Each structure stands twice: as structure tokens, then as C-alpha cells.
Amino acid sequence: MGGDERAAGTGGHPSRRGVLKGLAAVAAAPLAASGPAAAAAALAGGGPRAALRAPGSLPFPRRAAGTNMIPQIDHIVVLMMENHSYDNKLGMLGRAGADGFTLGANGKPVAANPYPGGTKIQHAFRMPTTCQATGPSQTWDASHTAYDRGRNDGFVAASGPASMGYWERADQPFYYSLASVFPIADRYFCSVLGQTFPNRRYLMAGTSLGMVNDDQVIDLTKYPKNGTIFDQLNKHNISWKDYWSSTPTTLLFPGLFTRDPANALRLARIEHFYADAAAGKLPGFCIVEPDFGGTSEEDPQNIAAGEVFAAKVINAVMSGPKWGSTLLIWTYDEHGGYYDHVPPPAAVPPDDIPPDGFLGGPRYDGFGRYGFRVPCAVVSPWARPGYVSHTVFDHTSILKLVETKWNLPALTRRDANASNMLDMLDFSHPAFRTPPALAKPLVSVDTKALACDTSGPGTIPPPGSVSG
């Protein structure tokens, strides 16, 4: 989430952390005491009877639900950071075949966006420090302004000049090492042209239940028609946990805990993740949560602190005794208002629930479009070295991977028809049987990396980055 999401705590709207604290209290209480359908069919191939997989469909229809279909993998770990687009984080990666920035003769990106009125142009620029300016916005309206019907030229209009900033290898050596060694996906989109809460809901249930922004009131009585991925895991006796640092975002579906209070026992502090990884006791599926106030990488945080957290999580997996049967996915919940040059394509609408109408603004194309690209890498001994996937993924592709692993029924039309990410793996040979040595995070090699926490993010936009 970006600066506007924190600002949602003013003007009568609850802040993100305030919302989740309230949901935590609700969850703990039991312990204490046809438009979208037609669009989906068209995307699947045209007519009303197009071959579109339906909610409830199994990846392997002739096998029983709950059957282990990928025995090489016992543990799937999801590390979802916050608020950065692919270009913002990996645009300067320079990996062969990966669709990052186009560079000019001076070695700098040619990407640019106009200021409102069109008299000035903001060129993409390297951020002066690893600290961020407050301001980039990824609200429903801001994201659609940035998208501008596929032109992707509204980022400055929506979020100001900071939206055109990016970081290089020298700013985030661990991340660039990770993205240079393990397979990455350059067509991994977030699920919604919107904020954190709706996108994280897609990760868990394949739908946001109409939610588009973080400051919307969460109706405690609403629950996904087909439940969440956690309900399916419980049904088939597959272990799971949400390892949280400041707040577990599984609380975005309060019904998960009010319907089954035992799910509260599957929430564990981040310290337990490191202990479980070291002891070889990770569950079948888990989400690892950063501290949303300090290590998630949302603005105005120092991205160097988030890199340290991610490196600790990933190294814990790679050094654990169950590395040989583990798969970790590193990604981001949404773009955070930062520029990306690839227009998000049309997507299968998950259900018939429209964007919440209280906004009073345009609904655009509803949930029939992905959000902007975000970074994604697959970390596993079975990962394909040197591979860049160009397959279209979104957060529901993680659901599809879990569903494929255990042959679980699809929750919505979106995950039913999502790609399952298996092209990034090669089960014929564990190329990374011995974990590779990755670069250390910036903080480990530069003692001044955290200086901007007190001195500020520097001059944004930097001199020379504006023309016209």
C-alpha cells in the first residue's frame, strides 16, 4: 500500500492497521466466548459454451480431491511483499529475455510520462536513495488513470513524479542476485487494478468480493461462496499457517475464524517460521508476512529494510533440512503506484460480483482486467535455471499451483482458468539441489544504507529528469 492508503486513516476512514486490528478482535471473539459471465466466456474462446473451467472443477478430474499430484514438493511458501511494480524493482535487471526497461544510448531507460497538461515530461530516473517519497497511489481510480486505456501514460497524473523512479542492482543486490539465478516471470500481474486488500483477498480466495480499495468497510457477514484456499486445505487435512510479523492478513476474511475458531491456532508469529524452517517442520502451505509498518517496502519505508527481511526468509528456506522438497514464491501484492510499461491484459472475471458501488465513480471494466506487473521469482531446488516465463500469471496462479499440487477444486472462475506456474519448474532434475550463494542485502555491505531513514529520500524528481 502507498501513502494514500495510510491517509485512509483520516477523514472518517479506518487506517489499514486499524481495520486489521478490528478484524483481529472479531476473529478472537468466538475463542473468548451476468455481465462478468459473458466476458469470461468470451476470454475463453468466444461463444456462450466456450471451454471455460468452472468453480469447483478439479485440475485432475479423474483423481480424488486431495490427491498429492506433485510428490517432489511438500512445502509451498508464499513471501508477498508490498507495493512495487516490475519495472520499479527489476526494470534494470538486464536478464536475457526478460522484459524490462528499454534503454537509450546513454544506458538509461527511455520510459517517460507526461505531467497533466502535457507541457512537461517526467523521464524514468534512478531513485536518489533506498528510501521512498510518500505519495504514489494505487487506488482503484489512480490505477485506472495510470493505465489510461492501455497507454500506461497516466502514472505522473495519478501519483506525481515519484511514480517514475526505480532502483538498480547496486540498491538491492540480494534481490537482483535472486532474480538473476532463479526463474522469474515477466508477465506476473497483480489481480486487481487496485490496492493491497483486494489483491491479497485474491491470493486467498480468487476474488475480492467486490472490494477495490483498502478504506472500504468490510462486511463481516460476507464470505466467498466457495470459501478460501484455507478451507479447502482444512477439508483435506493439509497443514497451513500464516506467519505474521505485525498483522496476519488472513483476517481480511473474518469468516475464516468465526466459522472455524480453530483456524486461529494456524496463526503464528514470524519467529515460529524461522524455527519451523530450521527444524524441517514447515506446513504444506504457508504465507509469510512482513512487518507492514517497517519491512514490507511500502512507501515511505526504506526498501533496504524489506530486502533484509526477504533475504532472511529465503535463506531460512534454502538452509533448512527440507529445502529439497520446498518451493517458495517471492512476489508483491500490487504496484504501489510505480510505473510499469506493460499494459495489464484482460482477465477472466472471478464471479458476478461487481466493484463496490459506493465509490460513486466509474467501474471501468470491473474485475475483467489484471492489475500492473509485479516482480515474481520461484525459489526451489526444482526451479529451472536461466528461465524467464512469459506466461500470464496473477495471484490466483498461486492458488492454481496449490490446487494442482493437491488436486483441489477451483474457488472462482479466475483461479479455475489461471496458469499454474509449473513451467518455471523442472521435476526431471533438481538443478538447485545445493542452494546457490546469493548476494548479501545492501544493509550487510553498506553501513550507510539506512542513513536515509533520518535524512530523507533525497530530491525527487532529481535534477535533469524533467524535460519540456
LOTOR-719322 format. One record per residue (C-alpha): x, y, z; residue number from 1. Coordinates in nm, 3 decimals, padded with zeros to 5 digits, always signed. Each point is the difference from the previous one (the first is absolute). Example, Ala and Ser with C-alpha at 12.3 -4.5 7.8 and 13.67 -1.06 7.14 Angstrom:
LOTOR-719322
{{+01.230, -00.450, +00.780}, 1}
{{+00.137, +00.344, -00.066}, 2}
//
This chain:
LOTOR-719322
{{+00.000, +00.000, +00.000}, 1}
{{+00.115, +00.357, -00.059}, 2}
{{-00.031, +00.334, +00.170}, 3}
{{-00.366, +00.037, -00.089}, 4}
{{-00.074, -00.327, +00.177}, 5}
{{+00.148, +00.128, +00.323}, 6}
{{-00.194, +00.322, -00.048}, 7}
{{-00.317, -00.207, -00.003}, 8}
{{+00.020, +00.023, +00.378}, 9}
{{-00.119, +00.361, -00.025}, 10}
{{-00.327, +00.151, -00.109}, 11}
{{-00.207, -00.266, +00.173}, 12}
{{+00.155, -00.299, -00.178}, 13}
{{+00.184, -00.268, +00.197}, 14}
{{+00.373, -00.045, -00.050}, 15}
{{+00.127, -00.333, -00.130}, 16}
{{+00.143, -00.101, +00.334}, 17}
{{-00.311, +00.124, +00.175}, 18}
{{-00.219, -00.214, -00.222}, 19}
{{+00.207, -00.310, +00.059}, 20}
{{+00.011, +00.058, +00.375}, 21}
{{-00.377, +00.020, -00.001}, 22}
{{-00.024, -00.319, -00.202}, 23}
{{+00.237, -00.167, +00.243}, 24}
{{-00.240, +00.078, +00.282}, 25}
{{-00.290, -00.143, -00.200}, 26}
{{+00.196, -00.313, -00.082}, 27}
{{+00.095, -00.052, +00.362}, 28}
{{-00.355, +00.046, +00.128}, 29}
{{-00.112, -00.364, -00.046}, 30}
{{+00.306, -00.115, +00.189}, 31}
{{-00.083, +00.239, +00.282}, 32}
{{-00.357, -00.095, +00.018}, 33}
{{-00.751, +00.467, -04.002}, 34}
{{+00.226, +00.246, -00.167}, 35}
{{+00.314, -00.151, +00.148}, 36}
{{-00.105, -00.350, -00.101}, 37}
{{-00.032, +00.100, -00.365}, 38}
{{+00.337, +00.180, +00.009}, 39}
{{+00.163, -00.305, +00.152}, 40}
{{-00.140, -00.225, -00.270}, 41}
{{+00.124, +00.238, -00.269}, 42}
{{+00.350, -00.007, +00.146}, 43}
{{-00.009, -00.378, -00.004}, 44}
{{-00.065, -00.011, -00.372}, 45}
{{-00.314, +00.171, -00.111}, 46}
{{-00.344, -00.153, +00.025}, 47}
{{-00.225, -00.058, +00.298}, 48}
{{+00.117, -00.362, +00.017}, 49}
{{+00.370, +00.080, -00.020}, 50}
{{+00.234, -00.235, +00.184}, 51}
{{+00.026, +00.198, +00.322}, 52}
{{+00.084, -00.194, +00.315}, 53}
{{-00.257, +00.054, +00.273}, 54}
{{+00.029, +00.050, +00.376}, 55}
{{+00.015, -00.339, +00.166}, 56}
{{+00.185, -00.160, -00.290}, 57}
{{+00.299, -00.217, +00.087}, 58}
{{+00.339, +00.030, -00.174}, 59}
{{-00.014, -00.382, -00.041}, 60}
{{-00.369, -00.089, -00.031}, 61}
{{+00.061, -00.376, +00.006}, 62}
{{+00.192, +00.010, +00.326}, 63}
{{-00.144, +00.051, +00.347}, 64}
{{+00.016, +00.347, +00.150}, 65}
{{+00.286, +00.024, +00.247}, 66}
{{+00.227, -00.234, -00.200}, 67}
{{+00.367, +00.100, +00.009}, 68}
{{+00.086, +00.055, -00.366}, 69}
{{+00.347, +00.155, +00.044}, 70}
{{+00.187, -00.224, +00.247}, 71}
{{+00.328, +00.184, -00.058}, 72}
{{-00.139, +00.300, +00.190}, 73}
{{-00.118, -00.023, +00.360}, 74}
{{+00.003, +00.366, +00.099}, 75}
{{-00.122, +00.308, -00.190}, 76}
{{+00.105, +00.332, +00.155}, 77}
{{-00.135, +00.337, -00.116}, 78}
{{+00.203, +00.311, +00.082}, 79}
{{-00.208, +00.295, -00.114}, 80}
{{+00.154, +00.343, +00.047}, 81}
{{-00.173, +00.329, -00.075}, 82}
{{-00.047, +00.270, -00.257}, 83}
{{+00.252, -00.022, -00.282}, 84}
{{-00.036, -00.053, -00.372}, 85}
{{+00.224, -00.221, -00.210}, 86}
{{+00.172, +00.295, -00.168}, 87}
{{+00.046, +00.181, +00.329}, 88}
{{+00.187, -00.296, +00.152}, 89}
{{+00.132, -00.209, -00.290}, 90}
{{-00.017, +00.229, -00.302}, 91}
{{+00.380, +00.037, -00.001}, 92}
{{+00.073, -00.369, +00.061}, 93}
{{+00.127, -00.055, -00.353}, 94}
{{-00.071, -00.371, +00.006}, 95}
{{-00.011, -00.155, -00.347}, 96}
{{-00.357, -00.039, -00.118}, 97}
{{-00.154, +00.194, +00.290}, 98}
{{-00.222, +00.292, -00.099}, 99}
{{+00.136, +00.293, +00.197}, 100}
{{+00.081, +00.358, -00.093}, 101}
{{+00.104, +00.087, -00.354}, 102}
{{+00.326, +00.191, +00.033}, 103}
{{+00.120, +00.292, -00.206}, 104}
{{+00.351, +00.067, -00.128}, 105}
{{+00.087, +00.150, +00.339}, 106}
{{-00.086, -00.326, +00.176}, 107}
{{-00.305, +00.149, +00.170}, 108}
{{-00.365, -00.099, -00.048}, 109}
{{-00.188, +00.179, -00.275}, 110}
{{-00.325, -00.033, +00.196}, 111}
{{-00.181, +00.325, +00.074}, 112}
{{-00.342, +00.132, +00.098}, 113}
{{-00.152, +00.346, -00.053}, 114}
{{-00.102, +00.236, +00.275}, 115}
{{-00.365, +00.112, -00.005}, 116}
{{-00.041, +00.248, -00.283}, 117}
{{+00.277, -00.161, -00.203}, 118}
{{+00.246, +00.289, +00.022}, 119}
{{+00.261, -00.196, +00.195}, 120}
{{+00.128, -00.356, -00.022}, 121}
{{+00.125, -00.205, +00.295}, 122}
{{+00.266, -00.249, -00.102}, 123}
{{+00.068, -00.318, +00.194}, 124}
{{+00.278, +00.054, +00.253}, 125}
{{+00.204, -00.193, +00.253}, 126}
{{-00.118, +00.076, +00.350}, 127}
{{+00.250, +00.219, +00.190}, 128}
{{-00.011, -00.230, +00.305}, 129}
{{-00.163, -00.325, +00.108}, 130}
{{-00.261, +00.199, +00.194}, 131}
{{-00.328, +00.089, -00.168}, 132}
{{-00.199, +00.317, -00.032}, 133}
{{-00.352, -00.006, +00.137}, 134}
{{-00.259, +00.034, -00.268}, 135}
{{-00.020, -00.263, -00.276}, 136}
{{-00.359, -00.119, -00.016}, 137}
{{-00.152, -00.328, -00.110}, 138}
{{-00.363, +00.059, +00.084}, 139}
{{-00.257, -00.132, -00.245}, 140}
{{-00.034, +00.339, -00.170}, 141}
{{+00.374, +00.082, +00.007}, 142}
{{+00.088, -00.339, -00.149}, 143}
{{-00.248, +00.043, -00.283}, 144}
{{+00.127, +00.354, -00.059}, 145}
{{+00.352, -00.142, -00.029}, 146}
{{-00.122, -00.277, -00.233}, 147}
{{-00.181, +00.252, -00.223}, 148}
{{-00.170, -00.258, -00.222}, 149}
{{+00.325, -00.186, -00.062}, 150}
{{+00.229, +00.297, -00.065}, 151}
{{+00.161, -00.017, +00.347}, 152}
{{+00.066, +00.373, -00.022}, 153}
{{-00.194, +00.119, +00.305}, 154}
{{+00.239, -00.090, +00.280}, 155}
{{+00.125, +00.355, +00.059}, 156}
{{-00.354, +00.133, -00.023}, 157}
{{-00.114, -00.255, +00.258}, 158}
{{+00.300, -00.012, +00.233}, 159}
{{+00.244, +00.282, -00.073}, 160}
{{+00.362, -00.024, -00.116}, 161}
{{+00.104, -00.258, +00.261}, 162}
{{-00.196, -00.257, -00.201}, 163}
{{+00.275, +00.002, -00.265}, 164}
{{+00.279, -00.093, +00.241}, 165}
{{+00.178, -00.336, +00.003}, 166}
{{+00.285, -00.181, +00.173}, 167}
{{+00.302, -00.179, -00.145}, 168}
{{+00.216, -00.297, +00.097}, 169}
{{+00.222, +00.215, +00.223}, 170}
{{-00.306, +00.101, +00.203}, 171}
{{-00.130, -00.354, +00.058}, 172}
{{+00.277, -00.254, -00.062}, 173}
{{-00.179, -00.293, +00.163}, 174}
{{-00.313, +00.045, -00.209}, 175}
{{+00.194, +00.035, -00.323}, 176}
{{+00.205, -00.307, +00.086}, 177}
{{-00.321, -00.195, +00.072}, 178}
{{-00.160, +00.116, -00.325}, 179}
{{+00.315, -00.081, -00.198}, 180}
{{+00.036, -00.357, +00.128}, 181}
{{-00.352, -00.137, +00.046}, 182}
{{-00.277, +00.004, -00.259}, 183}
{{-00.204, +00.318, -00.018}, 184}
{{-00.331, +00.086, -00.164}, 185}
{{-00.022, +00.320, -00.204}, 186}
{{-00.376, -00.034, -00.051}, 187}
{{-00.103, -00.042, +00.363}, 188}
{{-00.274, +00.258, +00.060}, 189}
{{-00.173, +00.088, +00.322}, 190}
{{-00.364, -00.103, -00.005}, 191}
{{-00.175, +00.337, +00.021}, 192}
{{+00.071, +00.353, -00.121}, 193}
{{-00.028, +00.102, +00.363}, 194}
{{+00.147, -00.014, +00.346}, 195}
{{+00.138, -00.248, +00.251}, 196}
{{-00.315, -00.142, +00.158}, 197}
{{-00.179, -00.106, -00.320}, 198}
{{+00.320, -00.148, -00.144}, 199}
{{+00.077, -00.200, +00.313}, 200}
{{-00.359, -00.123, +00.002}, 201}
{{+00.059, -00.139, -00.350}, 202}
{{+00.306, -00.186, +00.134}, 203}
{{-00.217, -00.175, +00.256}, 204}
{{-00.335, -00.041, -00.175}, 205}
{{+00.029, +00.086, -00.369}, 206}
{{-00.235, +00.297, +00.047}, 207}
{{-00.012, +00.325, +00.195}, 208}
{{-00.378, -00.026, +00.052}, 209}
{{-00.038, +00.335, -00.174}, 210}
{{+00.268, +00.181, +00.200}, 211}
{{+00.220, +00.241, -00.197}, 212}
{{+00.154, +00.226, +00.266}, 213}
{{+00.138, -00.043, +00.350}, 214}
{{-00.224, +00.255, +00.170}, 215}
{{-00.322, -00.181, -00.084}, 216}
{{-00.204, -00.134, +00.288}, 217}
{{+00.045, -00.377, +00.026}, 218}
{{-00.336, -00.171, +00.032}, 219}
{{+00.060, -00.262, +00.267}, 220}
{{-00.296, -00.204, -00.123}, 221}
{{+00.137, -00.053, -00.351}, 222}
{{+00.214, -00.301, -00.078}, 223}
{{+00.109, -00.144, -00.335}, 224}
{{-00.261, -00.233, -00.144}, 225}
{{+00.252, -00.283, -00.031}, 226}
{{+00.210, +00.099, +00.298}, 227}
{{+00.373, +00.066, +00.001}, 228}
{{+00.298, -00.217, -00.081}, 229}
{{+00.038, -00.056, +00.374}, 230}
{{-00.345, -00.157, +00.020}, 231}
{{+00.097, -00.246, -00.272}, 232}
{{+00.329, -00.080, +00.172}, 233}
{{-00.185, -00.065, +00.326}, 234}
{{-00.255, -00.220, -00.176}, 235}
{{+00.274, -00.224, -00.135}, 236}
{{+00.217, +00.002, +00.314}, 237}
{{+00.282, +00.199, -00.159}, 238}
{{+00.190, +00.214, +00.249}, 239}
{{+00.033, +00.377, -00.038}, 240}
{{+00.112, +00.306, +00.195}, 241}
{{+00.004, +00.375, -00.029}, 242}
{{+00.331, +00.118, +00.149}, 243}
{{-00.049, +00.367, +00.087}, 244}
{{+00.230, +00.280, +00.108}, 245}
{{-00.242, +00.283, +00.084}, 246}
{{-00.344, -00.116, -00.118}, 247}
{{-00.124, -00.318, -00.173}, 248}
{{-00.182, +00.097, -00.318}, 249}
{{-00.203, -00.320, +00.013}, 250}
{{-00.217, +00.223, +00.221}, 251}
{{-00.124, +00.165, -00.318}, 252}
{{-00.247, -00.290, +00.002}, 253}
{{-00.133, +00.011, +00.358}, 254}
{{-00.231, -00.291, -00.078}, 255}
{{+00.303, -00.227, -00.025}, 256}
{{+00.027, +00.028, +00.378}, 257}
{{-00.360, +00.054, +00.107}, 258}
{{-00.107, -00.310, -00.194}, 259}
{{+00.285, -00.210, +00.134}, 260}
{{+00.166, +00.142, +00.313}, 261}
{{+00.269, -00.269, -00.025}, 262}
{{+00.148, +00.196, -00.290}, 263}
{{+00.134, +00.250, +00.252}, 264}
{{+00.244, -00.275, +00.102}, 265}
{{+00.144, +00.016, -00.352}, 266}
{{+00.117, +00.358, +00.052}, 267}
{{+00.361, +00.012, +00.115}, 268}
{{+00.247, +00.279, +00.066}, 269}
{{+00.286, +00.037, -00.244}, 270}
{{+00.247, -00.145, +00.253}, 271}
{{-00.179, -00.332, -00.036}, 272}
{{+00.063, +00.003, -00.375}, 273}
{{+00.375, +00.010, +00.049}, 274}
{{-00.021, -00.271, +00.265}, 275}
{{-00.223, -00.221, -00.215}, 276}
{{+00.224, +00.046, -00.305}, 277}
{{+00.309, -00.092, +00.202}, 278}
{{-00.171, -00.305, +00.148}, 279}
{{-00.147, -00.122, -00.331}, 280}
{{-00.352, +00.052, +00.130}, 281}
{{-00.151, +00.244, -00.245}, 282}
{{-00.364, -00.074, -00.088}, 283}
{{-00.120, -00.102, -00.343}, 284}
{{-00.093, +00.359, -00.083}, 285}
{{+00.088, +00.325, +00.170}, 286}
{{-00.002, +00.374, -00.047}, 287}
{{+00.286, +00.201, +00.151}, 288}
{{-00.093, +00.358, +00.089}, 289}
{{+00.242, +00.294, +00.036}, 290}
{{-00.047, +00.274, +00.258}, 291}
{{-00.239, +00.226, -00.189}, 292}
{{+00.133, +00.301, +00.187}, 293}
{{+00.372, -00.062, -00.053}, 294}
{{+00.113, -00.285, -00.228}, 295}
{{-00.274, -00.036, -00.262}, 296}
{{+00.156, +00.259, -00.236}, 297}
{{-00.305, +00.222, -00.028}, 298}
{{+00.079, +00.371, -00.014}, 299}
{{+00.153, +00.182, +00.178}, 300}
{{+00.193, -00.301, +00.130}, 301}
{{+00.362, -00.068, -00.086}, 302}
{{-00.001, -00.285, -00.251}, 303}
{{+00.333, -00.113, +00.144}, 304}
{{-00.181, -00.109, +00.318}, 305}
{{-00.245, -00.207, -00.203}, 306}
{{+00.285, -00.162, -00.189}, 307}
{{+00.155, -00.108, +00.330}, 308}
{{-00.328, -00.160, +00.109}, 309}
{{-00.051, -00.180, -00.332}, 310}
{{+00.359, -00.125, -00.001}, 311}
{{-00.042, -00.139, +00.352}, 312}
{{-00.317, -00.186, -00.102}, 313}
{{+00.145, -00.137, -00.323}, 314}
{{+00.329, -00.102, +00.159}, 315}
{{-00.191, -00.175, +00.279}, 316}
{{-00.176, -00.211, -00.262}, 317}
{{+00.316, -00.074, -00.199}, 318}
{{+00.200, -00.098, +00.311}, 319}
{{-00.274, -00.212, +00.156}, 320}
{{+00.004, -00.381, -00.001}, 321}
{{-00.309, -00.012, -00.226}, 322}
{{+00.144, +00.220, -00.274}, 323}
{{-00.009, -00.295, -00.238}, 324}
{{-00.382, -00.010, +00.008}, 325}
{{-00.085, +00.369, +00.036}, 326}
{{-00.122, +00.263, -00.246}, 327}
{{-00.002, +00.369, +00.091}, 328}
{{-00.166, +00.274, -00.204}, 329}
{{+00.128, +00.357, +00.042}, 330}
{{-00.236, +00.269, -00.127}, 331}
{{-00.180, +00.326, +00.084}, 332}
{{-00.367, +00.064, +00.066}, 333}
{{-00.034, +00.294, -00.243}, 334}
{{+00.199, +00.270, -00.181}, 335}
{{-00.015, +00.271, +00.265}, 336}
{{-00.063, +00.275, -00.254}, 337}
{{+00.336, -00.056, -00.172}, 338}
{{+00.037, -00.003, -00.378}, 339}
{{-00.002, -00.312, -00.212}, 340}
{{+00.009, -00.001, -00.378}, 341}
{{-00.212, -00.312, -00.064}, 342}
{{-00.377, +00.064, -00.015}, 343}
{{-00.187, -00.257, +00.209}, 344}
{{-00.207, -00.226, -00.226}, 345}
{{-00.359, -00.113, +00.031}, 346}
{{-00.067, -00.265, +00.263}, 347}
{{-00.273, -00.250, +00.075}, 348}
{{-00.243, +00.165, +00.246}, 349}
{{-00.004, -00.219, +00.310}, 350}
{{-00.375, +00.019, +00.062}, 351}
{{-00.305, +00.217, -00.058}, 352}
{{+00.081, +00.243, +00.283}, 353}
{{+00.055, +00.352, -00.137}, 354}
{{+00.239, +00.258, +00.147}, 355}
{{-00.155, +00.149, +00.311}, 356}
{{-00.235, +00.276, -00.111}, 357}
{{+00.043, +00.227, +00.299}, 358}
{{+00.292, +00.167, -00.180}, 359}
{{-00.233, +00.204, -00.211}, 360}
{{+00.257, -00.010, -00.278}, 361}
{{+00.054, -00.206, -00.313}, 362}
{{+00.018, -00.375, +00.024}, 363}
{{+00.216, -00.016, -00.312}, 364}
{{+00.019, -00.361, -00.119}, 365}
{{-00.071, -00.142, +00.343}, 366}
{{+00.211, -00.298, +00.097}, 367}
{{+00.055, -00.100, -00.361}, 368}
{{+00.355, +00.136, -00.004}, 369}
{{+00.321, -00.076, +00.189}, 370}
{{+00.192, +00.263, +00.192}, 371}
{{+00.353, +00.112, -00.089}, 372}
{{+00.300, -00.233, -00.009}, 373}
{{+00.184, -00.076, +00.322}, 374}
{{+00.326, -00.192, +00.057}, 375}
{{-00.019, -00.376, +00.035}, 376}
{{+00.265, -00.269, +00.046}, 377}
{{-00.029, -00.370, +00.084}, 378}
{{+00.257, -00.127, +00.248}, 379}
{{+00.033, -00.378, +00.015}, 380}
{{+00.252, -00.277, -00.069}, 381}
{{-00.236, -00.092, -00.286}, 382}
{{+00.004, +00.349, -00.152}, 383}
{{+00.114, +00.033, -00.362}, 384}
{{+00.334, +00.183, -00.016}, 385}
{{+00.032, +00.282, -00.250}, 386}
{{-00.373, +00.000, -00.068}, 387}
{{-00.228, +00.299, -00.053}, 388}
{{-00.370, -00.082, -00.021}, 389}
{{-00.213, +00.212, -00.231}, 390}
{{-00.320, -00.179, +00.105}, 391}
{{-00.269, +00.227, +00.141}, 392}
{{-00.033, -00.055, +00.375}, 393}
{{-00.172, +00.181, +00.283}, 394}
{{-00.050, -00.071, +00.369}, 395}
{{-00.258, -00.265, -00.084}, 396}
{{+00.277, -00.191, -00.180}, 397}
{{+00.136, -00.072, +00.347}, 398}
{{-00.342, -00.140, +00.088}, 399}
{{+00.007, -00.205, -00.319}, 400}
{{+00.343, -00.137, +00.092}, 401}
{{-00.126, -00.106, +00.344}, 402}
{{-00.313, -00.147, -00.157}, 403}
{{+00.210, -00.189, -00.254}, 404}
{{+00.234, -00.133, +00.268}, 405}
{{-00.285, -00.147, +00.208}, 406}
{{-00.272, -00.025, -00.269}, 407}
{{-00.229, +00.246, +00.174}, 408}
{{-00.315, +00.150, -00.153}, 409}
{{+00.021, +00.350, -00.145}, 410}
{{-00.150, +00.278, +00.210}, 411}
{{-00.102, +00.241, -00.279}, 412}
{{+00.015, +00.034, -00.376}, 413}
{{+00.323, +00.195, +00.031}, 414}
{{+00.207, -00.269, +00.172}, 415}
{{-00.176, -00.276, -00.193}, 416}
{{+00.144, +00.148, -00.320}, 417}
{{+00.332, +00.128, +00.134}, 418}
{{+00.337, -00.140, -00.108}, 419}
{{+00.159, -00.213, +00.272}, 420}
{{+00.363, +00.123, -00.020}, 421}
{{+00.136, -00.350, -00.063}, 422}
{{+00.188, +00.117, -00.309}, 423}
{{+00.251, +00.154, +00.246}, 424}
{{+00.084, -00.343, +00.141}, 425}
{{+00.181, -00.308, -00.133}, 426}
{{-00.075, -00.315, +00.197}, 427}
{{+00.239, -00.212, -00.203}, 428}
{{+00.301, +00.143, +00.180}, 429}
{{+00.048, +00.219, +00.313}, 430}
{{+00.235, +00.259, -00.153}, 431}
{{+00.029, +00.179, +00.335}, 432}
{{+00.037, -00.306, +00.220}, 433}
{{+00.282, +00.194, +00.162}, 434}
{{-00.136, +00.349, +00.075}, 435}
{{+00.180, +00.270, -00.197}, 436}
{{+00.200, +00.270, +00.176}, 437}
{{-00.195, +00.325, -00.041}, 438}
{{+00.132, +00.352, +00.052}, 439}
{{-00.043, +00.152, +00.342}, 440}
{{-00.262, +00.272, +00.054}, 441}
{{+00.115, +00.359, -00.037}, 442}
{{-00.008, +00.059, +00.374}, 443}
{{+00.259, -00.275, +00.048}, 444}
{{+00.253, +00.160, -00.235}, 445}
{{-00.076, +00.372, +00.040}, 446}
{{-00.013, +00.137, +00.353}, 447}
{{-00.157, +00.322, -00.133}, 448}
{{-00.294, -00.177, -00.162}, 449}
{{-00.238, +00.102, +00.278}, 450}
{{+00.118, +00.361, +00.026}, 451}
{{-00.291, +00.126, -00.208}, 452}
{{-00.236, -00.118, +00.273}, 453}
{{+00.086, +00.328, +00.171}, 454}
{{+00.133, +00.216, -00.285}, 455}
{{-00.289, -00.068, -00.238}, 456}
{{-00.043, -00.145, -00.350}, 457}
{{+00.195, +00.272, -00.179}, 458}
{{-00.114, +00.235, -00.274}, 459}
{{-00.289, -00.150, -00.198}, 460}
{{-00.010, +00.046, -00.290}, 461}
{{+00.377, +00.041, -00.033}, 462}
{{+00.142, +00.286, -00.207}, 463}
{{+00.007, -00.071, -00.372}, 464}
{{-00.283, -00.255, +00.000}, 465}
{{-00.269, +00.243, -00.122}, 466}
{{-00.017, +00.136, -00.355}, 467}
{{-00.231, +00.232, -00.189}, 468}
//
